């Protein structure tokens, strides 16, 4: 073999070896390229999915979330709490009917008394002397009347024998009549002073408790001094009068025999019952209320005259009124409004009229129906026609999505 031929053969062998090696690398490269393409594809798909989620989340955040007012059970009455004040069933300020000095007192504040019990005694020396004088005047009048009767009788006998004129006999009869009248007048004066003597003893007019004493031993007592303080005050607290100003809007519910429940600050957690016995039958123009009077039993003495009380009344409800939470009301230039959830998921603002404000709730008599779904705490930016979504993370709100505000 020639050298040139040997060179060609060796060169072809090298070429064959070189060609075979790139074929293996090409397969590896293709696999790597496929893997890289898959990684890029998956990455792009993930980014696209994340972008879609972000867009959906952003769109969802643009839709305001609202809560529906919880549904309310229909009722025929609602309870209102009004201020009231208590007074004794009977209360008597006792003034003196005679003048003098207080000799002694026997009952102090808080003492239980019976009708006729002596509270105090007044020393009345002037009255005592007036009574003695009146008795003496009576004796003198009786003596004069007796003498006048005897004289009239004598003159009547003389008239029968024509010893005196009829005129003179009539005059003596007249003197006798006048004397008898003087006796009656003197006796009436004695009786008057005797009656005043009984007022030396200040007595309780009825069973009750002494709630005030404004006198002491030795005090100068002025008779019939109504401008001055009373000596004693006696109150019958076995029953109490409860006075409650009822708003004009609820006057129609005030019926005879109506029941009330009251509480007083000194007995927290304890309630007392009262029954309506009458009302003023007139609206007070300054307060726009009717004064209702109740009676409460107080045999245990727990209620005190002058007590302030919270009174709960069950007021009949107009069946045409809709009750909604006070937080549902919107105040804008258009007047009071309520946001209602529509079937299309959009908000509809209703102009309403508040018939009665109960504090935490409102009674609406115009603008709402019994099947309307009212939105509670609507955002300030909420406008008519806005799309909203209802929060469902609360069981109470889920129940509210049934959605009906009951007519109460």
Phi, psi and omega in degrees: 000140181281154180303322182295320180293321178297323180294319181293320182293319179292325180292322178293323179296320178295318181297322180295318179295321182292320183292320182295323182295317176297332178297320180291317179296327180296320179296316179297319180295319179296317178299317179296322180294320178297316179298316180298320179295319178297317179299315180297318180297314179297319179298316179295321179295318180296316180296321179295319179295316178298321179295319178296318177298319180296318179296316179296319179296318180296317178297321180294324180291336179286339178271118183294145176267139180227162174242141177272143178298137179297145180292146182244139179289138177298145180217156178263352181208156173228152184265134174238151179246126183234154175283147178215162174226148186255141174227155178296152178300316171227139177218125185235114169282128188254117176255164180278140175261349178228152180266154178159212179237142179290119182276318181194152171233150189238344182234128179256177181300141180089353182284134174280131183231157173253159178301128180095350177297138181282124178268322182198166178231135180253134175274120186233074181297325180294317179296322179298319179291322177297323178293317178297320178295319180295323178295321178294320177298322179295316179298317179297318180295321178295320178295316179297323179293321178296316179296319181294322178296316179297319180294318181296321179295318179298316182292333175291319176296318179295327179295327180294331178261012180059030177280336177231161178279159179295328179300315181293320178296320178295323179295320178293322175297321178295320177297323179294319177298317180296321179295319178296324177294322177297325177297316180298319180294317180294321179294321178296323179294320177297316180298321179298313181291327174298319179295319178296328178300328180292337180280358172297331175263120178271119186241158177287130182283340181200171176293137179174208181228144177281116182257350179204145172220117184241039180209165178208169183302132179092352179295141174284125183255126177257128183289140173056036180267082184288340180282339179274172179291149176291155178287315179220159168231127178244132182234138173267105185254014177295333171229154181235143173267128179249122180252126184229123173280116183261128180303149184302326182295337183252009183298327181297342180270355182277106181238152179300136182086001180300142181263151177219154176240131183233152175230152179233150185299328184284349178233071182296138179082357180247137181241157181230151182258147178218155182234136180291131178240354179168173176210172186286346181057028178204146177270128176288119184294335182280330182248346182065035183225160177256131180274115179257141181245126178244161174240135180235135178289139183218041183296333179273356175071023181281332179268141184242144175301137181089357179300140165272143182217154170261124186246127178256126180241141173267109185260133178297143185255138173289121183295346181271359180267147178250130180261127179229158175296149179296334181288350180277347186282137177247128178253113177222183183296336179282355183102184181296133180225162176227135178273129183241136179279123179273167179294337180273007180079014179246159185271141174232122181273127181248130173281128187233166174239124180274112179280325184206130177261114181258016179091276181276347179220161182233146174254120183255127179250355178216135173108345181231154174245165183293342182259003181288138176265107185272136179271129180267140181051058180293143178298152181296331183276358185293130181238162179296130180093354179294142174277137181224165173235146184267127176295137181233022182271003181234134183298324180294324179288325177298321177294328181290337181292343171298325147093020188242130173271119188286148172283126180240000000 
